[in-house]
Amino acid sequence: MFTQMLRALAVALLALPVAHGSELVHSFVNPDFGGNPFNYSNLMSGANAINKFKAPTTKTTTSNTTTAAKTSADLFAEQFNALLLNRLANRLVDQAVGTGTGTTTEGTNSVFNTGVNTIMLEGGVGSTATRVTIIDNATGNRTVLDVPNL
C-alpha cells in the first residue's frame, strides 16, 4: 500500500507543470529619468489635462489706471524718476556729510517735482540737519526725514 502511494505521488509530481523563473527588469516610463523619449508627449498631455493652475495675467497698475503692458514713455518716465531720485539722494548725502569740494552751499533750499512726488530739501552744511520732505502728489501724504549733518 505504501508503495502504491509513492507511485501515485511520483506520477502526480511528474504531471504538474514545471514553473520557470525569469529575471525581473525595471525600466522608467518618464524620459526625465531615462525612460523612452517617445513617452514625453503622452505624459505631458496627461499632466496638462489635470492642471488646474492658471497663470496670472500681466497687468500693471499706475496712477489708478490699468494697462496691459508698459509703453516706452512709461518706461522712460520710470527710469528718469529713478535717476532723479538717485541724484537727489547723492545731493542729500553731500549736504549732510559734505564732499570737501565746496559744491554745496549753506542754507540751500531746493524743491524737485518728479511727477509722482515732490521732494523738498531744506538746510545745508552750515545747519545742524538737512530736512527732506517727500510729498506724494496723488494722495498728499507727507514723509519728513531729518538727516543730521556731520
Stockholm file with secondary structure:
# STOCKHOLM 1.0

chainA/1-150         MFTQMLRALAVALLALPVAHGSELVHSFVNPDFGGNPFNYSNLMSGANAINKFKAPTTKTTTSNTTTAAKTSADLFAEQFNALLLNRLANRLVDQAVGTGTGTTTEGTNSVFNTGVNTIMLEGGVGSTATRVTIIDNATGNRTVLDVPNL
#=GR chainA/1-150 SS CHHHHHHHHHHHHHHSCCCCCCCCCCCCSSGGGTCCGGGHHHHHHHHHHHCCCCCCCCCEEETTEEESSCCHHHHHHHHHHHHHHHHHHHHHHHHHHCCSSSCSCTTCCEEEECSSEEEEEECCSSSSEEEEEEEETTTCCEEEEEEECC
#=GC SS_cons         CHHHHHHHHHHHHHHSCCCCCCCCCCCCSSGGGTCCGGGHHHHHHHHHHHCCCCCCCCCEEETTEEESSCCHHHHHHHHHHHHHHHHHHHHHHHHHHCCSSSCSCTTCCEEEECSSEEEEEECCSSSSEEEEEEEETTTCCEEEEEEECC
//
